[in-house]
């Protein structure tokens, strides 16, 4: 069947549940394969209790008859307990078994198929690394072949018109790896003319074929499993396919069904069956350097011998150790630098060494046979006898000791096993000891030998270089656990060759102090474009000079509309590189000189252009050097000094003497000039000439693209950050604030964030599904010194790094076999604040109880299906004058909760209840009244049972919680008033009933930003807003006096129910007080109106004065920036906001 999803629960009504497990599948009950999420995640997160359901949608789905759930971890206070539900549907399977000598040939009607279109789909499985899957050819050398070579699929396509010198040039595309694993693999080939789509499993490639490919002259038959009549055109070595084919379709025709019905269109060659035979070999996977397989020898035999096959990516590791019997000593067989080493040692004698093979760590299966008998020592690698040694002396060599494959057990077992180079990680199969085949299923069942950290009846090797995550042509190599990128001669550096070693512009080189000369420029930085060589002219301005092949003066004669002249220009860079360079520059120009003698640029009668040029947009341009993009205009036309005032270009005067139209083309969108066309030199004495200068560019738009954030509520929004596998961010900043978020982008569970954590710490935090990680750079000096600082952050498949200025970069390696895709779906933003009216609330729902059908992916399901928190980071700012107040409340379906409240006495309290049967832990900050109408910052970090709290950067506390370590089955996060009944302590209940009146800013629970989701949703979010909640810049500006610069809201609210024993402090006690108060209010309002009018007049004068200053400095980008900053500073110093 086709299995699309799985769900698990713990044992009913018990404390037995599994917290993580592996999922294996098979179509025969043997040769199991491990299911991997995202092509790298091997484990599934399980349950946190016995009742909740954890649901995973399997993408891609599994086609199998058998599933195996292997528990890895379970509740330490219980036992293994799993209730399992599997979701799926029926799967149709038609199979044919080919034995390496057989094949199927399909002959079809020539009118039934298109010569320019083919669609072929099939699935296959095999243990052989080589074999022809399909072949179709013609009389003139045309052919299409799908060939399995060394476990990879090669699609070979050739047109008879294309003369290909060797088999290597036939290979158009290679996809897949390790396809000889006896598991099903899918193939889809779609050909339409020159366009070909080639798909193997989840890997796809689209390409245009070379040669005369749109029409292939092919015979009207196609063979599957071999080439039945070789010698027509295919001269490369090939073997028939040995394995099974499933659901084989050629242009919609079911080939296997026709073969089963013995239709005349199908010719069966050799022994063909319609059931898939199963391999009897049992592979075993050595998962870690601690893995080993110990098998008993057979005592009394005068020969030590063993045979097996192995495959690995590791260059070194122990393959086999056996201790000699009767005489002391031992035999070591191991890999070293990809070569096989055989070492036989005995005390008092020189060891006998044999080296055999090379490159044996290539992931392919290699066969080993070794034997030691009397004075004869030999090893055979892949059928080749490597060496024979005769230095053993006359003593007999007896077997009978234990054979250790892959590694050695711990010393506590008393073993004499030696392991000089570490354990083996890879797969073995077909193991024989003393010429007797080892039954590995018996080993698995515990009746034979001993083992540790193995997977039996499964080969778990994967190709970590498919796809190749090394960028920019980096060469990928791998070991069992990771891959490595060789970035030599690529022009890039970093773990995945992501970072260019070259600057993006001549302006950048000038800032580094370089002088004029040739430099490599990488105009898109870490993007896909390659660097190229050009000249940088370092005058007062750094000019980028890009040459082309047409810089000499070119003369043109004897042309007309029917016989035009076209001159083409090839630059030292591709058009994509030129476009990136031009887009990055502030200004670009190119001098174009057109000399003419009785050669016009345009026809004066009908305005038809007679000469023109074409830029990078491939559009015809009829304006010339020095002109704006106006049709048929030249410099003299704009300046009014053409030799004939009737025309806008000198050449249009059509005089029988040499003149010219010369100037710089400077409209960036049309540059560079790629082509020039001349058609009016066919009349007597008519002649033209042109000369095109190099493309010149100056400036770098990335240097002064700055923005100022004047309040903590300031932010910028950008489109979603796309960097699923590899991404980098760099920017300059300067500030006087002690903390703040530079940028943030969120997904369902994934996020990235760069922030100034404290005056001397910049932090990069992220989560790609493996849990949140943080990397921080700490400086000996403060970053908030109002000077520019440079931040560079990179995250890729192997690691995440952050560097600030010239401080040492900090690195966080990526976990092995963890999540790799960074999935974001919101806009980039920086902080948001909200004003809460009386009785209002924001509720962010994490999940509905036991509901999992809404989840669209396993990624989402793993978050929402059973969310539990063993750690969290909470940050927010608030301002209120009401006590008691509820600031934040996180609820659970199991009566666990977290609350942050202001108590009746104004103290801030944090309450954790992590066990429903215990009282909550209470952390009380009573050093001041927090309901004082001032802005306060709160940061809470919990690591299981340890809590760290910081208030306003000056009150810090560490507390050990006693109620538990996990907050399980998270239900919702509440800001403001709790509107439904909850089983909480009395203080939290009182604060929840009162709610919150005031301002909350930058609320963040780990990666969740509830205010942003509520007030600026970029997609539907599980948020409920009730009452009056509005976006508001209600926090004070950094570095200013809060009483004079902040927007002030009245927090007085006397309409609510109050305790009669606590009368209002400001209650009005007499009528005279009321009258006096009203008079005072009227006078105050009149004074405020007068003050506002004066301020408005001052601001207008100030704005005009600063605008005048700014206009005087427009030629200097740096001066403009400084002017803008001065204006902002001046305005801030003179503006106040009032709230009535």
N, C-alpha and C positions, 0 to 999 in steps of 0.2 A: 504494500500500500504506500501511498504518498503521505508522509507524516508532516503536518504543518505546524503543530504546537504541542507543548507538554505543560502539565501543571502538577504541582506537588503540594501535599499537606503533611503534617506530622501525624503520629498515631492518635486515634480518636480518644479524647479525654485523658491524655497521658502527658508525661514530660519527655516523650521520645520524639525527636525530630532531627532531620539532617540539615545542616547549615550550608554545606556545599557538596557538589557531586560532579562526576563526569558522566557524559552521555555517549555511549558507544552504539554502533549499529552494524548490521550485517544482513546479507540476503541469503545466507546459508547456515547461520549459526556458528560459523568458523571465520577466521581471518577478519577480526573486528576492526572497525575504523572509528576513530574518535571524532565526534562532531565539534567543530570549532566555530565560534561566533566571530564575525568580522575577519575571518580567515586567520585569526591569531589567538582568540580567547579560548582556552581549553576548559575552564571550569565554569559551572553554573552556581550562582548564589542560591541557597536553599531557603529554609524557613527559619523564623525567629520564635515561633511558638507552634502549638499543635493545631491551631484552628485556621489561621489565615492561609489563603491560597496564593502561591507564587506561580505566575503564568509566563511562559516564554513562547513567543512566536518564532518559529525557526525560519530564518531567511539566510540561505536558501533552504527549501524543504528537503526532507530525506525520503529517498525511495528505498525501502528495506522491508524485510520480513521479521527481523528480530531487533529488539532494543535491549540495551543493558545499562542500568543505572548503577554507578559505582560511588557509594558514599565516601567522601573525603574527610569531612568533619561533622560532628553532631553535638547536640546539647551535652555539655560535660556533666550535667546533673541527671542525665537520663541515658537512654540507649538509642540505637538506630531505629527510626520509625518513619516510614514513608507511605503515604497514600498517593497513587499516581493516576493521572488521567492523560490519555493520548488522543490528540485530535488529528484527523486526516480524512482521506478519501481513497476510493479504489484507484488502482493504477494498472493500466493495460501494458502488458509486456509480451512482445514477440521476439524470440531469440533464435540464433543460429550459432552452432559451434563449428569452428574451422580448426583443423588439426595441424596447420603449417604446411600441408601439401594440397589442400582443397581450396576452392573458391567458387563464387557465384558470378555468372555473366548474365547481364540483362540486355536484351536486344529489343529495340523499340522502333516504332514507325517513325520515319523521317519527318512526317507531317505533324507529328504530335508535340514536337518540342521546338523551342526557339533557339537559334544558333547563338544568340547573344545573352541568354538568361539561363541560369542553373540555380537550383536550391537543393542542397543535400543536407540531410540531418541523420544522425545516428548516435548510438552509445556503444562503447566497447569496454572490455576488460581483458587483461592479459598479464602473464608473468614474464613474457618475453620482451626484451627491450627494443627489438627491431621487427618490422613487418609492414607490408603494403596493405593499407586499409581500402583504398580505391584507386582506380586508374582508368582514364579514358584518353585515347589518342586518335590521331588522324594520319593520313597518308603523307602529309608534307612536314611532319615533325611537330605539329601541334599536339599538346597533351596537357592534361590536368592530373596530378598525382598527389595523393595524401599518404605520406610515408612516416612511419614511426621509427625514429632513430635514437638510440641511447635514451629511451624514455621520453623523448620530445617529439612533437608532431611537426613535420615539415610540409608545407603546402608548396608544391612545385607546379608552376604554370609556365608554358612556353608557347609562343606563336611560331609557326614555321617560317615567318618572315624575319624573325629575330635569330641571328646566328650566335649561339651561345657556345663558348669554347670549352666549358667544363661543367661537371655536375654541380659545382659550387655556385655557379652563376644561375643555375636553375632555381635555386631556393629563393622564393620570394618572401616567405615569412615563416617564423618559428614561434610556436606557442606551446605552453604546457611544460611540465617537468615531472619526473618520477611517475610517469603514467603506466609503468609496468608493475603496479602494486596490487594487481588482482582485484581492483575496485572499479566500479563503473565510472566512466568519464563521457561527457556529452560533447558532440562536435556539430557545428552548424556552419555551412559554407553557402554564402549568397553571392552570386555573380550577376551583375547587370552591366553589360558592356565592359568598360574599363574599371568600374567600381566593384570592389570585392570586400565583403565583410567576412571575417574569419573569427569564429568563437570556439574556444575550448574551455569547458566548465564556465567559470565566471570571468575569464580573461578574454577580451575582445580587441580586435584590431581592424581598422578600416584603412584601405589604401587603394591607390590607382595603380593598376598593373602597367608594366612597361611594354614597349613594342606595339605591333599591330594586334592589339588584344581585344578590341571591341567585337570582332567577329572571328571565332575559332573554327577552323575547318576540321571537325572531328567526326570519327566514325559513329555509327548509330548503335553503339554498344558500350557498356561500361562494366568493368569487373570489380568485384569486392573480395578482398582477402588475398589478392595476388595479381600477377600479370600472366595470364594463361598463354599468350603467344609472344614471348620476349623476342627482341631483336629488331623490331620495326624501327623504333627511334630511341628507346630508352637504353642508354649504355651505362648508367651508374649502377653500382652494386645494390642489390635488393634481395629481400627474403619475403616469403609468404607470411601472412599473419597467422599466428597461433593464439587463439582465444575465442571470445564470444562477441557477437554483434547483437544489438537490441534495437528494435523500433527503427529499422533502416528504411528511409524514405528518399526517393530520388524524384524531384519535381512532383511531389504529391503522390507518387506511386509507392505502395507498401511492398517492397522487394521480398521480404521474408514471407509474407502472406502468399505471394505468388509462387514462391519456391515450395511452400508447404502444400499448395494445391497442384503442384507439378504442372504449372502453366507452361505453354510452349515458349513464352518470351524469356523464360529463365533456363539457363543451361547450368547444371550442377556438375562440377568437376571435382573428383576425389571424394573423400569420405566426409559427408556433411550430416550433422544431426541437429534436431530442433529442441534440444535441451542443453543447458550449459553445464559442462562437467566442472567439478570443483577440485582445486588443487589440494593435495594431501600434505603439503609442506606447512609447517607451523612456524611462523616467525616469532621472534622475541625482541622486545625493545629494552635497551639499557638506558634508563631515563636520566641517570645522574652519575657523577663520578664515584658515588658510593654503591652503585649497582654491581652485583656479581651473580654468577650462576655456578654453583659447586656441584659437580657430577662425580660419582664414584668410578674409579678405574676397575680393571679386572685383574686380580692378583695372579702372580705366577707367570704371566706372559713375558717373553723375552723381547718384547717390542713396545715402544711407546709411540702411539699413533693417534691422530685426530684429523678430521676433515670438517669443514664448515664453510658457509658463505657469509659475508658481512657487507654492510654499506654504511658509510658515515661521512660527515663533513669535517670532522676533527683531524688535525694533522698528527696527533699523538694520542696514545692510550694503550693500555694492556689488553691484548686479545686472549692470551692463554698462559697459564702457569701450571706446571705439574712438578711435583717433587719426585725424584728418582727413588726407587726402592732398592734395598740391599746395599747400595752405595750412596754416600751423601752427595748432595748436589741437586740441581733442578734445571728445568727447561723454561725459558722465557720466550714468548712470542708477542711482539708489540709493534705498534706503529710509531715511527719517529720521522717527522717532516714528510709525511705522506708515503714513506717507504717502509717496507716490512723488514723487521729485524728479528732474527732467530738467534738466541743465545743459550748455549748449553754450558753450564759451569760445574766444576767439581773442585773441591779443596785440593790445593797443591798442584793444580794443573792450569795451564792457560785456557781461558774460555774459548769455545768454538763459536764463531760468529758467522752468520750468513745474512747478507742484505739482498733483498729482492724487490722488484716492482718499483713503480714511481707514480706519483699522483693518485694513490689509492684512496684518497679522501675526496673523491669527485662525486660522491653520492650514488655511484653505480654499484651493482652487486659484483663482488669479487670472490672467487673460490680459492680456498686455501687447503692444502693437503701437506701434512708433515709426518715424518717418521724418523725415529731414532732406534737403531738396532745394531748391537755390537759396535763395530767401528764405522758405521755408516749413518750419516746424518743428511737428510735431504728435505727440501721444501719446494712445493709446486704452487705457483701463483697463476691463476687463470690459464691453467694448462701448460704453462712454461716451467720446466725444471730450472730452478734458480741456481742451485749449487749442490755440491756433494762434498762433505768433509770427511777426512779419515784420521782425525786426531783424537779419537776417543780412547785409544789404547785397546787392550785386550779384554777389559772387563765387560761383562754382560750388562746391558741396560734393561732393567726390569720395570714394567708398569705396575700399577696397583695402587698408586697414590691417588689423591683427589685431584681432579682437573678443575681449575678455576678459570672460568670464562668471563672476560670483561672487567674483572677487578678482584680485590681481595677483601675478605671479611674483616671486621674489627679485630684488633690484636687480642681482645678478651677471649676469642674463640681458640686461641692457642695455635693458630695456623702459622706455617712457615712461608706462606705466600709472599712473594716480593712484587712490588709495583713501583718501578722506578719513575714512570712518567705520568702517573695518574690513571684513573679509570677510563674505560671505553664508553662512549656515548654513541649509540647507533643501533643498528638491527643486525641480528644473526638468524640464520635458518639452516636446515639440512645438516644439523650437528651429528657427527658420529664419533664415538670413542672406541678405540681398539676394534675398528671395522664393524661396530654395532651401532645402528641408528638409535638416537636418543628420542624417547617418547616425551615431548615437552608437555603434553596434556597431563601425563602422570606427574611431572614436576609441578605443574600448576595445582594439581589435586593433593600434593604433599606426600605422595607415595614414592617419590624418587628424588634424591638429591636435596639441595637447599638453595635458596635464592633470597635476594633482597632488592627492592625497588625496581622490579621488572614489570613489564606488560607482556604477558604471554598470549600468543595467538593474535598478535597485532604488531605491525611495524609503524611506528609513529614518526618517521622521518618526514620533514617538510622542507621545501625549498624556500629559504628566506630571501632569495634573490629574485623571486618571481611573485609579483612584479618587482622590477629593479627600482628600489627607492633611492639609489644614488643618483643625484641630479647632475645635469650638465655633462653627461658622458663619463661620469665617474665609474670606475670598475668595481663591481660588487664581488666580494668573496664572503664566505660564511663559515661558521662553526655550528655546533648543535644548537646553541642557545641564542645566537645573535648573528648579525651580518656586519661587514666592515666595508668602507668605501675608500678606494684608492683615488685620490683627487690629483695625482701627479699629472702635469701638463694639461690640466683642464682650465686653469685660470680661476679656480674656485677653491675654497677651503671649508673646513667644518666637518662635522660628523657625517653629513650626507652631501658634501660638496655644494652647499647652499649659498655660501657667502662669497661674493666676488672679491678678488684680491686687488681689483682695479677700481679707480674712482669713476663716478658717473659723468663727470664733465671736466673740461679744462678749468672751470671756476674752482672745482674742488682741489685740483692739483695746485692751483695758484695759492689757495688758502694753506696748503701744506708747505709753501715756500719754494715750489719747483719753478725752474726757469723755462724758457722756450725750448721746444724739442718735440720729438715724436713720443706719444704715449698711447697705451691701450685704454680705451674708453668702454665701460660697460653701462650703456645708457639706461637699461632697465634694472640695474642693480642685481638682485638675486633672481630676477625673472628669467624666462627661457632664452632670451636673445644672447648670442655669444658676443664677447668683447671684440673690438676691432681697432686697428692702428690708424692714428691720424696725427696731425700736427697741431700743437698748441702754441699760439703766438702770445706770449706773456708781456703785453704792454701795460698801460694803466688799467686796461680792460683785458681779461683773458678771452682771446678769440679762438674758437674752434674752427679749424680749417679742414674741410673735407674735399679732397680732390676727385676729379673724374678724368675720363679718357679723351675729352674733347676741348682741352684748354687752348689749343693752338687756333690761330685764325684760319677759318675755312671759307673758301671762295665757292660761289654757286653760279652756274650759267645754264642756259638752255632748259629752263623748266617752264611748265604751264600747268593748268588745272588738270589736264589729262596725264601729264608726266611730271608730278611734283617731286621735289627733293625732300627727303626726310633724314635728319641727323639725330642719332640716338646717343645718349650719354650713360655710361656705366660708372658708378661710383665705387669707392673703396669699401663701401658698406652696403648691406642689403637695404631694400626699401623699408622693411620693418625696423631695422636699426636706425635708419635715418629719421623715420617718423618719431621714434622714441627720443632721439636726440633733439629734434626740433620742438617736440612738445615740452621737453624739460627746460629749454632755453627761454630767456626773456625776450630775445630778439634774434631774428635770422634774416640774412639778406644774401643776394647773389647778383653780381653785376652781369648784365647782358648788353652787349654792344652790337648793333645791327648797322652795317655799312651798306649804302645803296647808291646805285647809279642807274637811273631810269628803272627802278624796281620799287614798286609801291607795297605798302603794308595792307592797304584796303582799297577797294574799288569805289571811287567817289560817286559814281552814278547810283549804284544800288546798295552801297555800304557793305558789300560782301568782302570778308577778309581774304587777302591774298597770301599772307604769311601769318603764322601763328606758332604758339608753343604749347606744350602739354606738361603739367606738373604731376605731383604724386596722386592727385585725385582722378587722373586720366580724363580730365575735361579740357576742352580747347580754350585757351586764353588768348585774347587779342589786345590786352594792354601790354605796354612795354616798359623798359627800364625807367625807374623814377616815378612812375604813375601809380595811382591807386587802382584797385580792380574795377576800373571803368572801361567798357569796350572801346577799343581803337583810340586809346589815349597814350601820349608819351610825355616826357618831362617838359619839353618845350611847350606843349599844349597847356600844361598846368601853370607854367611860368609866363606864358604869353609872349614868347620870343621865338616862335617857329619861323623858318625862312619864308614861309608863305602863310600869312595870317588866316587864310581860309581853312587851314587844316590844323589838326592837333598833333601831327607828327611831321618831322622834316622830310622823311622819305615819301610821304604822300604828295609832295609838291611835284614829283615825277620829273626832276631836272636831269639833264644830261651832264651831270658832274657829281663827283663823290660828296656825299654828306652822310650823316649818321644820326641815329637815335640811341642814346646811351644813358644808362642809369641803373640803379639798384632795384631789384624786385624784393620787396620786403613783407609781402603778405604771407605769413607763415603757413597758412593752410594750403597754399598752392605750391610751396617749395618742397623739394628742389625741382629744377627744370630737368625733365627726362627726355624731351624730344622737341625739335624745332622743324617746322615745315615751311618751305619757300616754293612759291608757284609762279612768280612774276619776273622771270629772267629770260623769257623766250623771244623778246623783241630785239631788234637790232640795237647794239651798243648797251643792252641791258645786262646788268651784273649786280650781284649782291655778295656780301661776306658777313660773317658773324663770329663773335668770340664770346664764350661763356666762362666767367670766372668761377672759382671754387665756392662752395657753400660755406658761408661764414655765420657763426652763431656766437652769442655771448650771453652771460648770465646763467643762473641756475635757480629755477623757481622753487626748489626745495629749501633754499637757504633762508628766505625771508617770508615764509608763509605762516606767520605767527598769529596767535589770537590771545587776547587777554581775558582772564576770568576774574571778575571784580568782586563777586560774592560767592559764598559757599553754595548758593543755589544756581550758579551759572553752569551751563553745560552745552555741549555740542552733540548733535546726532549725525551719525554717518551710516551708510548702508552696512548690512551684515558683513562681518569680517569672515572671509573665506580662506581658511587655511587648514583643511581637513588633515593633511599629512605633514605639511611643512609650511612654516610661516615665520616672518620676522617683523618686528616693529621697532622703529627708532625715532627719537624726537629729542629736542632740546626743551628745557624748562628752567624757569627761575621764579622764585616765590619767597615770601616771608612767612607763609603759613607753616605751622608745625606738622600738619598732616593733610591728606586729601587724596582722592582718587584721580589718577591721570586718565585712565580709560578702562572700560569694562564692556564685555559682551557676554550675553547669556544664551544658553540653549535650554532644552528640557532639563537636563542634568549637567551638561557641560558648561564651562565658563572659562573666561580668561579675565584677569584683572591686574593692572599695574598701578601701584599706589605709593605715595610717600607715607610710610607707616609711622615714622617719627622724624624729628629733624635730621637725624643722621642715618636713617634706614629707608631704602627703596626696596619694595617687595614685588615680586612677580608670583601670582598665585593662579592656579589653573586646575581643571578637572576634565579629563577626557573619558571618564567612566571608571577609573581605577581608584577613586577617592581623591580628595583635594590634596595638592602639593603646594608648598611654598618655597621660594628661593629668595633670599634677602642679601643685599649688599650693604654692609655697614661701613661708614666712613669715619675716619678720625676727626673730621671737621663736619660742621652742619651743612646740609644742602639748602636750607632756607636762608641763605645769605644774600639773596637778591642778585645772584650771579648766574650766568647760564651754565647748565649742567647737561651732559649728553647721556641718554639712556638707550641701550640697545638690548632687545630681547629676542630670542629665537626659541622656537619649539619645533622639534621634528620627531621622526620615528624612534630615534635613539636616545635623545636627551633634550633637556630644556636648559637654556643658559640666560643669564642676565649680566650685563656689564654697565657700570656707571662711570663716566669719565675714563680715567686711566687706571682705576682700581682693578684688582684682579677679578676676572669673571667668576661667577659662581655657577655650578652645574648640578643638575638633578638627572641622573640616568633614568631612562624609561624602564618600567618593570618588564621582565621577560614574559612574553605571551600575554601581555595586558591589552586593554583597549587601545586603539591607535587613532581612531577618527575623532577629530575635534568637530563636533556638530553644534553649530550655533544658528539661531534663527531670529534673534532680535537685533535692534540697532545698537551700534556703539554709543554709550552715553556716560555721562559723569553726574551722578547724584541727582536726587529730586527731593523736594520738601512738600509737605501738605499741611493745611490747616484743618483741624477737626472741630466741628461745632458740637454743641451739647447733644449727647445721646447718639452720636455718629459712630460708625465702625467700618473697618476694612477686614474682611475675612478671606484668607488665602487657603483654599482647600487642597490638601495634598492628595487625598483619595477618598473614595466612598467605601464604606465597610464591605470587604470581601468582593469588591467589584473589580474585574480585570478585563472584561471584554472591550472596554474602550481603548485599551492600549493598542497603538498601531505598530509597535515594534518591540522587540525584546529589550532594546535599550530603555524605552519608556517603561516597560513592564518591570524591569529590575528596580526602577526607582519608585513607581507608584504602587506596585503590587504588594509590597510589604516593607514600607520604609521604616528603618530604624536608625537611630542616631547614637553612636558611641562617642561621637565628638561633634562639636559644632562651634562656629564662630559667629557671634552676634555683635553688630555694631549699629548704633543709631545716636541721633542727637534729639533733644527735646527741650521744649520751653512751655511752662505752664504755671498757673497760680492756684490750681485747685489741688486739694488733698482731702480724702484719698483719691488716687487716680490709677488706672490701669495703663501701663505703657505697652506691654507686650505679653501675650499669652499663647503658648503652644500646647495643644491638647493631643491626647492619645485615645485610641479605642479601648485601652486597658486601664483607664482611670489614672494614668500617669500624666504628668504635666510639668510645665515650666512657666513661671510667671515672674514678671518684673513690674513692681508696683511702687507707688509712693504712698506710704502709710499715713494715718491720720495726723501723726506728729511731723510730717514732712520728710521723714527719712526714706531713703531708697532701699527697697528690699528685693532680693532675688531668691525665689523659692523653687527648689527642685524636688519633685516627687517621682523617683525612678523605680519605685516599687509600690504597688497598690496597697500592700499590707503594712507599710510603714508610714510614719509621719514625714512630712517634707523637710528637707534641709533648708535652713533659712540663713541667708547672708545679709546682714543689716549694716547699711552705711548711714550713721546718724551724726556725722560730724558737722552737718549744716542742714538747713531747710532747703530741699531741692525744689519745692514749689514756690520759688521766689521770683518767677517771671524772667529769669535769666536763662541763657542757652547753656546746656550741659551736654557733655559727650560721654557715652557709655560704651565700653568694649568688654565683651564676655567671651572667654575661650575655655572650653571644657575638653579634656582628654580623659575619657572614661570617668574615673572617680575623682579626678583632680580638676579644680575650678580656679581660673585666673580671672580677676575682675580689675578693671581700671576705670576710674571716674575722673573726668576733666584733667587728664594727664598728671594728676598729683596725688590721687588716692588709689593705692594698689593693694590687692589682697589675694592670697592664695589659700584655698580652702579644700579640705578633703571631704568628699561627700560620703555619707553612710547609707543612703537609701538605695544605691545601685550604680550601675555603670552604663546602662542603655535606656534610651527613650524609645519604646517599641510602638510599631503600628501608628505612626504619626497621622493625625487626622487633619488638623488645621492650625493656622497661625492667625491670631486675632489682634488687631490694633483698635483701641477704643473700647466701646462697651460690649460686654458679653451678653448676648441677647437670648441665649438658651440656658436651660438648667445644666449645671456641671457640678460634679462631686469634687469640690475643692475645699481648701481650708477657709476659715472664717474671714481672715484678712483679705485673701484673694477674692472671695465672693463679694465683700463690701466694695473693694476697688473696682471689680468687674461690673457691679451694678451702677456705680457712679460713672464709669467710662473715663473718657479723657477729653479735656477741653484745652486746646492749645495747638502747638506746632510740633510735628515729628518730621525729622529730616534724615535722609540717607539710611533708611532702615534696611538691614541686611541680615538674613539668617543663612549662613554659609553662602550658597550661590543664589538664594532666592531673594528678590527685591520686590516686596509686596506693593510698595507705593508706586513703583514704576509700572508694575503689572496692572494696577488699578487705574492709574491716571493717564498713562501713556502706553496702552497695549498695542503691540505691533502684530498680535495674533490673538485669537480667543484664549483667554486665561481663566483658570478656575478661581475667580475673585468675585466676591459679593461686597458691594458698597451700599451702606445704608446711612441715611442722615446727610448732614452737610459736611462733605469732605472735598476740599478744593486745593488745586496746586497753588503754592504760595511761596514767594521768596521771603520766608519769615525768619531766616537766620541772619545773624549780624555779620557784617563784612569783616573779613580778616584784617587785623591790624588797625582797626578803627574803634572809636569809642562807641560802645553798643548803645548808649542812651541817646546819642545824637545822630547815628547813622543807620539804625535799623528801622524796618517797617514795624510799627508797634500796633498790636491788636489788644483790645480790651478783653481781659480774661474774667472780668467780674460777671457772675451769673447768680443772681439772687432769686431766680424763679424756681429753682429745684427745691425739693423737700429737704428740710434741714432739721437737726436736733434742736428742740426748743431750749435745751439747757445751754446752748452755745449761741447767744444772740450775735447778730451781725455787728462787727466792730464799727462799721461806718453807718449804722442805721441812723435815720433822721429822727430826732427826739422832739422837735417843736415846730410850730408853724413859722415862727420868726426865722428859724434856721433855714426853712425851705425858701422863704422869700429872699433872704440874704444870699443863699446859694444861687438862686436863679439870676439875681442881678450880677453876681460874680461871673457866672457862665456867659452872660451876654457880653460883658466887657471883654472877657477872655477871647470870645469868638471874633469880635471886632479887631482886637490886636493881632490875632492870628492871620486874618484876611490881609491886613496891612503888611505884615511880615512876608506873607507869600507873594504879594505883588512886588515887593522890593526884591525878593529872591529871583523871581522870574525875569525882572529887568536886568539884574546882574548876570544871570546865566546867558541871556541873549547877547550882551556885550562881550562876555567871555568867549562864547562860541564864535562870534564874528572875528575877534582878535586872534583866536587860535586857528581859524580857517585861513586867515591871511598868512600866518606863519607857515602853515602847511603848504600852501601854494608856492612858497618861495623855495621849497626843497624837493620838488617832485622829481628831479633828475637823479637823486640818490636814493636807492632802496633802503639803505640803512638809515638815512636821514628821515625818510618818510616814517619808518617804523618808530624811531625815537620820538618824532613829532606826535604820532598817534598816541604813544604811551604818555607823553606829557599832557596831551589834551585830556586823556582819561583821568590822569591823576588830578589835574586841575578841576575837572568837573566834579569828581568825587569829593574834593575838599570843599566844594561850595554848595553841594546839594544836600537837602534833608527831606525826609518824607514824614508826613504826619498822618495819623489815623484818628478819625473822630468817631 
